Amino acid sequence: MAGQGNGDAFVAKLTSTIEVDIDVKPGSQPNSINLGSNGTVPVAILSAPDFDASSVKPDTVTLAGATVRVTGRGTPMASLQDVNGDGVLDLVVHVSTEALKVTGGADVEVVLNGLTVDGRMIEGRDTIRVVR
């Protein structure tokens, strides 16, 4: 039975989710998004004292069901930059606007999900304003 307990601990580690701070359309308030546009929406995953955003695998990130757009070579549209001016690099990804699964015209909470390079799940939330 001791081996069974070790397996349970391993599963618990894999299923724990790291809550991260995100900023949809960094520097913009409100975060207005026209779902009819064929562009992308930048989303910053912010580093924190106990979280390094560069550890996130961009190809695993989704925002409201939309995946990160890829270039013609299949590379995710992502870059490291200091978005919030704290001297620490954050990860900025670009998701396809038309793929966002949101409804309504008021403020809508969107959820970002992804994985780190060591397999930990991340989740972040922000609010967008859907415009037409």
SULDADA-V500174 format. One record per pair of residues at least 12 apart in sequence whose C-alpha atoms are under 10 Angstrom apart, sorted by the first residue. I is the first residue (numbers start at 0). J is the second residue. D is the distance in Angstrom with one decimal. If there is no record, write none. Layout:
i = <I	I>
j = <J	J>
d = <D	D>
This chain:
i = <12	12	12	13	13	13	13	14	14	14	15	15	15	16	16	16	16	16	16	16	16	17	17	17	17	17	17	17	17	17	17	18	18	18	18	18	18	18	18	19	19	19	19	19	19	19	19	19	19	19	19	19	20	20	20	20	20	20	20	20	20	20	20	20	20	21	21	21	21	21	21	21	21	21	21	21	21	21	21	21	22	22	22	22	22	22	22	22	22	22	22	22	22	23	23	23	23	23	23	23	23	23	23	23	23	23	23	23	24	24	24	24	24	24	24	24	25	25	25	25	25	25	25	25	26	26	28	28	28	29	29	29	29	30	30	30	30	30	30	30	30	31	31	31	31	31	31	31	31	31	32	32	32	32	32	32	32	32	32	33	33	33	33	33	33	34	34	34	34	34	34	34	34	34	34	34	35	35	35	35	35	36	36	36	36	37	37	37	37	38	38	38	38	38	38	39	39	39	39	39	39	39	39	39	39	39	40	40	40	40	40	40	40	40	40	40	40	41	41	41	41	41	41	41	41	41	42	42	42	42	42	42	42	42	42	42	43	43	43	43	43	43	43	43	43	43	43	43	44	44	44	44	44	44	44	44	44	44	44	45	45	45	45	45	45	45	45	45	45	45	46	46	46	46	46	46	46	46	46	47	47	47	47	48	51	51	51	51	51	52	52	52	52	52	52	52	53	53	53	53	53	53	53	53	53	54	54	54	54	54	54	54	54	55	55	55	55	55	55	55	55	55	55	56	56	56	56	56	56	56	56	56	57	57	57	57	57	57	57	57	57	57	57	57	57	57	58	58	58	58	58	58	58	58	59	59	59	59	59	59	59	60	60	60	60	60	60	60	60	60	60	60	60	61	61	61	61	61	61	61	61	61	61	61	62	62	62	62	62	62	62	62	62	62	62	62	62	62	62	62	62	63	63	63	63	63	63	63	63	63	63	63	64	64	64	64	64	64	64	64	64	64	65	65	65	65	65	65	65	65	65	65	66	66	66	66	66	66	66	66	66	66	67	67	67	67	67	67	68	68	68	68	68	68	69	69	69	69	75	75	75	76	76	76	76	77	77	77	77	77	78	78	78	78	79	79	101	101	102	103	103	103	104	104	104	104	104	105	105	105	105	105	106	106	106	106	106	106	107	107	107	107	107	108	108	108	108	108	109	109	109	109	109	110	110	110	110	110	111	111	111	112>
j = <118	119	120	117	118	119	120	118	119	120	119	120	121	112	113	114	119	120	121	122	123	50	112	113	114	115	119	120	121	122	123	50	111	112	120	121	122	123	124	44	45	46	47	50	51	52	111	112	121	122	123	124	43	44	45	46	47	50	52	111	121	122	123	124	125	42	43	44	45	46	89	90	91	110	111	122	123	124	125	126	41	42	43	44	45	82	83	91	123	124	125	126	127	40	41	42	43	44	62	91	92	93	109	111	124	125	126	127	39	40	41	42	43	91	93	127	40	41	42	43	44	82	83	91	82	83	126	127	128	106	126	127	128	106	107	125	126	127	128	129	130	104	105	106	126	127	128	129	130	131	96	97	99	104	127	128	129	130	131	96	97	128	129	130	131	95	96	97	98	99	100	101	102	129	130	131	96	97	98	130	131	95	96	97	131	95	96	97	98	68	93	94	95	96	97	67	68	76	92	93	94	95	96	97	98	99	62	67	68	91	92	93	94	95	96	97	99	67	76	77	91	92	93	94	95	96	62	67	77	90	91	92	93	94	111	125	77	78	79	80	81	82	83	89	90	91	92	93	79	82	88	89	90	91	92	111	121	122	123	80	81	82	83	85	87	88	89	90	91	123	81	82	83	85	86	87	88	89	90	85	87	88	89	87	87	88	89	90	115	79	87	88	89	90	91	115	78	79	80	88	89	90	91	115	116	89	90	114	115	116	117	118	119	90	113	114	115	116	117	118	119	120	121	75	77	90	113	114	115	116	117	118	69	74	75	76	77	78	90	91	92	93	113	114	115	116	73	74	75	76	77	92	113	114	75	112	113	114	115	116	120	75	92	93	94	111	112	113	114	115	120	121	122	92	93	94	95	99	110	111	112	113	114	122	92	93	94	95	96	98	99	100	109	110	111	112	113	122	123	124	125	94	98	99	100	101	108	109	110	111	112	124	94	95	98	99	100	101	109	110	111	112	93	94	95	96	97	98	99	100	101	111	92	93	94	95	96	98	99	111	112	113	92	93	94	95	96	98	92	93	94	95	96	98	92	93	94	95	92	93	94	91	92	93	94	90	91	92	93	94	90	91	92	93	91	92	127	129	129	128	129	130	127	128	129	130	131	126	127	128	129	130	125	126	127	128	129	130	125	126	127	128	129	124	125	126	127	128	123	124	125	126	127	122	123	124	125	126	123	124	125	124>
d = <9.8	8.1	9.9	9.7	7.1	6.2	7.6	9.5	7.6	7.2	7.3	6.9	8.8	9.5	9.7	9.3	6.8	4.9	5.3	6.7	10.0	8.6	9.8	9.9	9.5	9.7	7.3	6.1	4.6	6.2	8.5	9.5	10.0	9.7	8.8	5.9	5.1	5.8	8.8	7.1	7.0	8.0	8.2	7.9	9.9	8.8	9.1	9.6	6.5	5.9	4.9	8.0	8.4	6.2	5.5	7.8	8.3	9.9	9.8	9.7	9.8	8.3	5.6	7.1	8.3	6.8	5.4	4.6	5.7	9.2	9.5	9.5	9.4	9.3	7.9	8.9	5.7	6.4	6.5	10.0	8.5	5.7	5.0	6.8	7.6	9.0	9.3	9.2	8.9	8.3	6.4	8.8	9.9	7.3	6.2	4.4	6.4	8.9	9.4	9.4	9.8	9.7	9.1	9.8	9.0	6.6	7.7	7.4	9.9	6.4	5.2	5.7	7.6	9.6	9.5	9.0	9.7	7.2	6.9	6.6	10.0	7.0	8.3	9.0	8.3	8.6	9.8	9.0	9.5	8.9	8.3	6.9	6.7	9.0	10.0	9.0	7.0	4.8	5.7	8.4	9.9	10.0	9.9	9.0	9.3	5.9	4.5	5.8	6.4	9.7	7.8	10.0	9.9	10.0	6.9	6.1	5.1	5.8	8.2	7.7	8.6	8.6	6.0	4.9	5.3	9.5	5.8	5.4	8.2	7.4	9.3	8.8	9.7	7.0	7.2	6.9	7.7	6.2	9.9	8.9	6.9	9.3	6.6	6.6	9.1	7.4	6.3	6.0	9.3	9.6	9.1	8.5	6.3	5.7	7.6	8.7	7.5	9.6	9.3	5.5	5.3	4.6	5.0	8.2	9.5	10.0	9.6	9.3	9.6	10.0	8.2	5.3	5.3	6.5	5.9	9.7	9.6	9.5	9.4	9.0	6.4	5.7	4.4	6.6	9.2	9.5	8.5	9.7	9.4	8.2	5.5	5.4	6.2	7.5	9.0	9.7	9.5	9.5	9.2	8.9	9.4	7.1	9.2	6.5	5.6	4.3	6.5	8.8	9.6	9.1	9.6	5.8	5.1	6.2	8.0	9.0	9.8	9.7	8.0	9.7	8.6	7.7	7.9	9.9	8.7	7.8	4.8	6.6	8.5	9.6	9.0	9.6	9.5	9.3	10.0	6.7	6.7	5.3	7.8	9.4	8.2	9.6	9.0	9.3	8.7	8.2	7.8	9.0	9.4	8.5	9.3	7.4	5.5	5.5	9.1	8.5	9.1	7.1	9.8	7.4	6.7	5.9	9.6	8.5	9.1	10.0	8.9	8.5	5.2	5.6	8.0	9.8	9.7	7.8	7.1	5.8	4.1	6.0	8.9	9.2	9.0	9.2	8.3	9.4	9.6	9.7	7.2	6.0	5.5	5.9	9.3	9.2	9.8	9.3	6.3	7.9	6.6	9.2	8.5	8.9	6.8	9.3	7.7	8.3	8.8	9.7	9.8	8.4	6.0	9.0	9.2	9.4	8.3	8.8	9.6	7.8	5.0	5.9	8.5	9.8	9.7	9.8	8.2	9.7	8.7	6.9	5.6	4.2	7.0	9.6	10.0	9.0	9.5	9.6	9.8	7.5	9.7	9.2	8.1	5.6	5.4	6.4	9.9	9.7	9.9	9.6	7.1	9.2	9.8	9.2	7.0	8.6	6.7	5.7	4.3	6.6	9.0	9.7	9.1	9.0	9.9	9.6	8.4	5.5	5.4	6.8	8.8	5.4	5.5	6.5	8.5	9.7	9.5	9.9	7.1	5.9	5.8	8.8	9.2	8.4	8.3	8.8	9.7	6.1	6.2	7.6	8.2	4.9	4.9	7.0	10.0	9.2	9.5	8.4	5.6	6.6	9.5	7.6	8.5	9.8	9.8	9.9	6.4	5.5	4.2	6.5	9.9	9.8	8.2	6.0	5.3	5.7	9.4	9.9	10.0	8.7	9.0	9.3	7.8	8.2	9.4	8.4	5.8	5.7	8.2	6.9	5.5	4.3	6.5	9.6	5.8	5.3	6.7	9.2	6.2	8.9	9.6	8.2	7.9	8.8	6.8	9.0	9.6	6.6	4.9	6.1	8.2	9.8	8.3	5.7	6.3	8.3	9.9	6.2	5.6	4.5	6.9	9.8	8.4	5.4	5.4	6.2	7.4	6.7	5.7	4.3	6.4	8.9	8.4	5.7	5.7	6.0	7.1	6.9	5.8	4.7	6.9	8.8	5.0	6.2	8.4	9.1>
